[in-house]
Amino acid sequence: MKRVLIIMSYILFLWFSLVAVAGENEAIQAQKIVKKVDELYRSTSSKALLEMEIITPHWQRTLKIQAYSKGMDKTFMRIVEPLKEKGMATLRIANEMWNYLPKTNKVIKIPPSLMMGSWMGSDFTNDDLVKEFTFFEDYNFEMTTVNQAQTGVLYVKCIPKDDVPVVWGYVLVAVDAASYLPLWERFYDEGGELVRELLFKENKRFGQRLIPSVMELIPKQKQGQKTIIRYLEAQFDIALSQDLFTLRNLRSE
């Protein structure tokens, strides 16, 4: 009997050890996934030419945007087309953000309460584009599963930390299991209702980096409306002047 108890104790110890290791491995995997998603379009630095197409049931327009980033805390974007919006610019440094309006020659500071507001009338928010909040720093995350889960796809559930002023109850992220490239992100409100879906499409290689070159954002409460961002050109891990990320540069065209 004593030997049986010893064997059973050993089996239980081994089982709990395996569960603990599996849990630790899942935590590490979730960490790697959200870090890759956060840094995918930024890296240590980036320069990109983007096309943003805003589609509604009543009108549509297309903007071309020159965008720069340095790490996760500096972003600069300037609209280069069409003529009507040319010169409009956005700068973010750490947790501060400004917009420049060339028609009035005014620089406007964006308060934290408006970070979840629309950027230039699109379905993307200010935070979507300048990334003040990141999954890695501002969310708790864990591996999860979903209904009708697909083979070869991993799923991560991201829940905002209590002190982070975002409107989402949680975000589900789906990535390719082999590359960790994102396939979609689904944003839910605090009641668990799906508010919007961000689709990642058309993987392309820019230099040494493979990224989805198209992002399509679909708001679920606005039928027939969506915003599409296309990467036309992109460079990563390049030298960028610090003068790019200044209020003075906002006014220069």
Buried (B, 14 or more C-beta within 10 A) or exposed (E): EEEEEEEEEEEEEEEEEEEEEEEEEBEEBBBEBBBBBBBBBBBEBBBBBBBBBBBBEEEEBEBBBBBBBBEBBBBBBBBBEEEEBBBBBBBBBEEBBBBBBBEEEEBEEBEEEBBBEBBBEBBBBBBBBBBBBBBBEBBEBBBBEEEEEEEEBBBBBBBBEEEEEBEBBBBBBBBBEEEBBBBBBBBBEEEEEEBBBBBBEEEEEBEEBEBBBBBBBBBEEEEEBBBBBBBEEBBBEEEBEEEBBBEEBBBEE
